[in-house]
Amino acid sequence: MYYNISMIKVKEPSVANIFYSGNKEELENQLKSFSDNANNYEYQTRAVIVPHAGLVYSGQVAFNGINQLDKNIKNIFIFAPAHRARFSGLALTTYDEWKTPLGNIKINQEENLKIRELFKAKFLDDAYKDEHSVEIQIPIIQTLFQDVQIIPVLIGDEVPLKVVEILKKYYCIKSCGFIISSDLSHFLTDENARKIDLKTAQMIETGNIKGFSYEQACGAVGIYGLVNFANIMGYSLIRLDMMNSSNTTGDTNRVVGYGSWILYEGNKNKFIKRFYSPYLLDLVKNVILSKLDNFKMMTNHTNVFNELGACFVTLKKQGTLRGCIGSIIAHQPLISDIVQHALDSAFNDPRFHPLEKSEIDDLEIDISLLSEPKQIHFKSEEELLNKIIPNKDGVIIKDKGHQAVYLPSVWQDLPNKKVFLNSLKMKAGLSANHFSDTFEAYKFEAEYIS
C-alpha cells in the first residue's frame, strides 16, 4: 500500500561504509579525485551504461560515464539489476528522498505513479533494502547535478522490452536522462575476463546483441534494452572506458569487469568525424613520417578508436591518386586499421612506387570510415540498380571468385547507376553485362575526412 503523502519518507543509505565511504569529507575527496582525473568526450548525452561496484574499484569508470550526461537534465532514471531480492517485473520505491553522506536527493514519485500504471511496475521497498546497484550511483549524481530528481527502477525477472518501452516514452523529453547500472563479467581470471568483456563491448557497439547473457553482465536486461532502443532510433553506443578490478587490486585471479558507454544520436563514424577529424588526419601524416624517419610512433587515443572499424586511406598528390588501400569489413580496432592502411597506401600500393619524404608537403589525405556492409537482395539487375542510391551507397560485388568494391566517392566520376555497376564488374574481372543466379551485392556508407 502506498504511503501517506503528507510525510516525507527518507531512504537511509544501505551500503555506506561498504561500497563507499560513510564519511562526508572522505567521500567528497574521492569524488573530487574522480573529477580531476575524468576521461571524457566533448559530447553530452542523455543515456549511459556505467558499473556499480564499490567506488574504490569502478568509481572512476562510473564517474566518467555519468559526467557525460547533459547537465540540463532534471530527472535521471536509474535502471539497475536486483541482487538481493527475487521478484518478477520492475520494482519502484515509495521513498520520497534517498540519503547519502552528501545529503538527500529527491525521488520523483509523480513519475513513479505513472510508471506503475503504464508499465505494470510495482512498489517494492524490500528490494531496495540492501541493494547497491542504485545507491552507488547517487553520490556521483549529487556531485555533478544541481536540482535533479532520480527515478530508481530495479529490474527483476523481466524482459528487455519493458525497458525499451520506458525509454521510448521518456527519451523524447529533453529533461530526462538514463543510467543503465551494470558490471560486466564476474570472477574470471583477468585474461578470460578481458576476452568476455571485449565480446560484450563489441555486441553493445555493433548493436548485434543477440545471445547476450547474464554471464556477460549482471545488468544484461538494462543493457539489452538500451541497445535495442539505440537500434530502433538509429543511434549508437560509444565506448568511453573499460577495465576490471585487477587494475586497482592487482589480483588477476578473480576479477570483475567494468565498462562505460554513452548513447550518441547518430552512428559511430559520424561521431568520429565530428570530434576527431583533425586528430585522424594528423595521425595518418605522422604515421607515414615515422616510417620515413625510421622511428616507432606511439599512438595516444581515446577508447572509441578501440572499437572495431573499417576504413580506406587515400593519398593524392596535386589531385592525382598516389595510393589507396583499406578494409571493407571491420576486423580489428579502428586505430589499428587506420595505421595499417596509412602505411600500406604510402608504401605498399602495387600501382605506385613507395612514397618519398620529398612528397609529404604536397600530400592530400582522405580517410573513409565505412559502415558495416548490408547484403542487397534482388532477382534481377534492374532490381539491384533500383536498390542502389547514387552519392550515398558504396557497393561490393561478388561472383564466381571475383570481387570488387567502389567507395561512395566514385559516384563523382560515374554518376549513372548502370555505368557505375558495369565499371565495378569490370574492376572485378567480369564482363560489363555479367549477371548470374550466384551474383551477390552489398552496400555500405562512408564518412569522409579530408
Residue pairs with C-beta under 8 A, 6 or more apart in sequence:
2 94
2 123
3 9
3 94
5 109
8 96
8 97
9 94
9 95
9 96
9 97
10 95
10 96
10 97
10 98
10 99
10 104
11 93
11 95
11 97
11 98
11 99
11 107
11 128
12 99
13 22
13 98
13 99
13 100
13 101
13 135
14 128
14 129
14 130
14 131
14 132
14 135
15 130
15 132
15 135
15 136
16 22
16 100
16 101
18 54
18 132
19 53
19 54
19 55
19 132
19 135
19 136
20 27
20 30
20 54
20 55
20 59
20 136
20 139
21 27
21 30
21 55
21 101
22 101
23 101
24 101
24 102
27 100
27 101
27 102
27 139
28 102
28 143
30 55
30 56
30 59
31 59
31 63
31 139
31 140
31 143
34 59
34 60
34 63
34 64
34 140
35 63
35 67
35 143
37 60
38 60
38 63
38 64
38 67
39 60
39 64
39 240
39 241
39 302
40 64
40 67
40 68
40 240
41 68
41 238
41 240
41 262
41 275
41 302
41 304
42 275
43 68
43 238
43 262
43 264
43 271
43 275
44 68
44 69
44 70
44 71
45 68
45 69
45 70
45 262
45 263
45 264
46 69
46 70
46 73
46 171
46 174
46 176
46 177
46 178
46 263
47 167
47 171
47 177
47 178
47 179
47 180
47 226
47 262
47 263
48 65
48 66
48 68
48 69
48 178
48 179
48 180
48 240
48 260
48 261
48 262
48 263
49 65
49 180
49 182
49 204
49 219
49 222
49 223
49 226
49 237
49 259
49 260
49 261
50 61
50 62
50 65
50 66
50 137
50 179
50 180
50 181
50 182
50 260
51 58
51 61
51 62
51 181
51 182
51 183
51 184
51 258
51 259
51 260
52 58
52 62
52 80
52 132
52 133
52 134
52 136
52 137
52 181
52 182
52 183
52 219
53 136
53 183
53 245
53 256
53 258
54 136
55 62
55 136
55 139
56 248
57 245
57 248
57 249
57 256
57 258
58 183
58 243
58 245
58 256
58 258
59 140
60 241
61 241
61 242
61 243
61 258
61 259
61 260
62 136
62 137
62 140
62 258
62 260
63 140
64 240
64 241
64 260
65 179
65 240
65 241
65 260
65 261
65 262
66 137
66 140
66 141
66 144
66 179
67 144
68 240
68 262
69 76
69 144
69 145
69 177
69 179
70 177
71 144
71 145
72 174
72 175
73 145
73 148
73 175
73 176
73 177
74 147
74 148
74 149
74 175
74 176
75 108
75 111
75 148
75 149
75 150
75 151
75 173
75 175
75 176
75 177
76 141
76 145
76 148
76 149
76 150
76 151
76 176
76 177
76 178
76 179
77 150
77 151
77 153
77 166
77 170
77 176
77 177
77 178
77 179
78 134
78 137
78 150
78 151
78 152
78 153
78 179
78 181
79 153
79 155
79 163
79 178
79 179
79 180
79 181
79 219
79 222
79 225
80 131
80 133
80 134
80 137
80 152
80 153
80 154
80 155
80 181
80 182
80 219
80 222
81 133
81 154
81 155
81 181
81 182
81 218
81 219
81 220
81 221
81 222
82 91
82 127
82 131
82 133
82 154
82 155
82 156
83 131
83 132
83 133
83 218
84 127
84 129
84 130
84 131
85 91
85 124
85 126
85 127
85 129
85 131
85 154
85 156
86 156
86 157
87 122
87 124
87 127
87 156
87 157
88 156
88 157
88 158
89 120
89 121
89 122
89 156
89 157
89 158
89 162
90 115
90 119
90 120
90 121
90 122
90 153
90 154
90 155
90 156
90 158
90 162
91 121
91 122
91 123
91 124
91 127
91 128
91 153
91 154
91 155
91 156
92 112
92 115
92 116
92 121
92 122
92 123
92 124
92 152
92 153
92 154
93 107
93 112
93 123
93 124
93 125
93 128
93 152
94 109
94 123
94 125
95 107
95 125
95 128
96 106
96 107
96 109
97 104
97 105
97 106
97 107
98 104
98 105
98 107
98 135
98 138
98 150
98 152
100 135
100 138
100 139
100 142
101 139
102 139
102 142
102 143
103 142
105 138
105 141
105 142
105 148
105 149
105 150
106 149
106 150
107 149
107 150
107 151
107 152
108 149
108 150
108 151
111 151
112 123
112 151
115 121
115 151
115 153
115 166
116 122
116 123
118 169
119 162
119 165
119 166
121 153
124 154
127 154
127 156
128 134
128 152
128 154
131 154
133 154
133 181
133 218
133 219
134 152
134 154
134 181
136 181
137 179
137 181
138 150
141 148
141 150
153 166
155 163
155 219
155 221
155 222
158 221
159 221
160 221
160 222
160 224
160 225
160 228
161 225
162 225
163 221
163 222
163 224
163 225
163 226
163 229
164 225
164 228
164 229
164 232
167 178
167 225
167 226
167 229
168 229
168 232
170 176
170 178
171 178
171 229
171 233
178 226
178 263
180 219
180 222
180 223
180 225
180 226
181 219
181 222
182 217
182 218
182 219
182 220
182 222
182 223
183 217
183 218
183 219
183 256
183 257
183 258
184 193
184 196
184 197
184 200
184 216
184 217
184 242
184 244
184 256
184 257
184 258
184 259
185 192
185 193
185 196
185 197
185 200
185 215
185 216
185 217
185 244
185 255
185 256
185 257
186 218
186 256
186 257
187 254
187 255
187 256
188 196
188 254
188 255
189 252
189 253
189 254
189 255
190 244
190 246
190 252
190 253
190 255
191 252
193 244
193 255
193 256
193 257
194 244
194 257
196 215
196 216
196 257
197 216
197 242
197 244
197 257
197 259
199 216
200 212
200 216
200 217
200 257
200 259
201 239
201 242
201 259
201 307
202 208
202 307
202 308
203 209
203 211
203 212
203 216
203 227
204 223
204 227
204 237
204 239
204 261
205 236
205 237
205 238
205 239
205 261
205 268
205 307
205 308
206 308
206 372
207 227
207 230
207 231
207 236
207 237
209 223
209 224
209 227
209 228
212 220
212 223
212 224
212 227
213 220
214 220
217 223
226 237
226 263
227 237
229 235
230 236
230 237
230 263
233 265
234 266
234 267
235 263
235 264
235 265
235 266
236 263
236 264
236 266
236 267
236 268
236 271
237 261
237 262
237 263
237 264
238 261
238 262
238 263
238 264
238 268
238 271
238 304
238 307
239 259
239 260
239 261
239 303
239 304
239 306
239 307
240 260
240 261
240 262
240 303
241 258
241 259
241 260
241 303
242 257
242 258
242 259
242 260
242 303
242 306
243 257
243 258
243 259
244 255
244 256
244 257
244 258
245 251
245 255
245 256
245 257
245 258
246 252
246 255
249 255
264 270
264 271
267 371
268 304
268 307
268 309
269 309
269 369
269 370
269 371
269 446
269 447
270 447
271 304
272 280
272 304
272 305
272 334
272 369
272 447
273 369
273 447
273 448
273 449
276 302
276 304
276 305
277 449
279 301
280 338
280 367
280 449
281 365
281 367
281 449
281 450
283 299
283 338
283 339
283 342
284 313
284 338
284 342
284 365
284 367
285 360
285 363
285 365
286 297
287 297
287 339
287 342
287 343
288 342
288 343
288 346
288 355
288 360
288 363
289 357
289 360
290 296
290 297
291 343
291 346
291 347
292 355
292 356
292 357
292 360
293 357
299 335
299 339
301 335
304 334
305 333
305 334
305 335
305 338
306 333
306 334
306 335
307 333
307 334
308 330
308 331
308 332
308 333
308 334
309 330
309 333
309 334
309 337
309 338
309 369
309 370
310 326
310 327
310 328
310 329
310 330
310 331
310 334
310 337
310 369
310 370
311 326
311 327
311 334
311 337
311 338
311 341
311 367
311 368
311 369
311 370
312 324
312 325
312 326
312 327
312 341
312 367
312 368
312 370
312 407
312 446
313 323
313 324
313 325
313 326
313 338
313 341
313 342
313 344
313 345
313 365
313 366
313 367
313 368
314 321
314 323
314 324
314 345
314 365
314 366
314 367
314 368
315 321
315 322
315 323
315 324
315 345
315 346
315 355
315 363
315 364
315 365
315 366
316 322
316 363
316 364
316 366
317 359
317 362
317 363
317 364
318 362
319 364
322 345
322 352
322 355
322 359
322 363
323 344
323 345
323 346
323 349
323 351
323 352
323 355
324 345
324 349
325 341
325 344
325 345
325 348
325 349
326 337
326 341
326 368
326 370
327 337
327 341
327 370
328 370
328 373
328 396
328 405
328 444
329 372
329 373
330 337
330 370
330 372
331 337
332 340
334 369
338 367
346 354
346 355
347 354
347 355
348 354
355 363
364 450
365 450
366 409
366 448
366 449
366 450
367 448
367 449
367 450
368 407
368 409
368 446
368 447
368 448
368 449
369 446
369 447
369 448
369 449
370 394
370 444
370 445
370 446
371 444
371 445
371 446
372 444
373 396
373 442
373 443
373 444
374 442
374 443
374 444
375 440
375 441
375 442
376 384
376 387
376 388
376 441
376 442
376 443
378 384
378 387
378 441
380 435
381 421
381 435
384 421
384 441
385 417
385 418
385 421
387 443
388 395
388 417
388 420
388 421
388 443
389 443
390 411
390 415
390 417
390 420
391 408
391 411
391 412
391 415
392 408
392 445
393 408
393 443
393 444
393 445
394 405
394 406
394 407
394 408
394 410
394 443
394 444
394 445
394 446
395 405
395 406
395 420
395 421
395 424
395 441
395 442
395 443
396 403
396 404
396 405
396 441
396 442
396 443
396 444
397 403
397 404
397 405
397 421
397 424
397 425
397 428
397 439
397 440
397 441
397 442
398 428
398 439
398 440
398 441
398 442
399 428
399 430
399 434
399 436
399 438
399 439
399 440
400 430
400 436
400 438
402 428
402 429
402 430
403 428
404 424
404 425
404 427
404 428
404 429
405 424
406 414
406 420
406 423
406 424
406 427
407 446
408 445
408 446
409 446
409 448
410 420
411 420
414 420
414 423
422 432
422 433
423 432
425 431
425 432
425 434
426 432
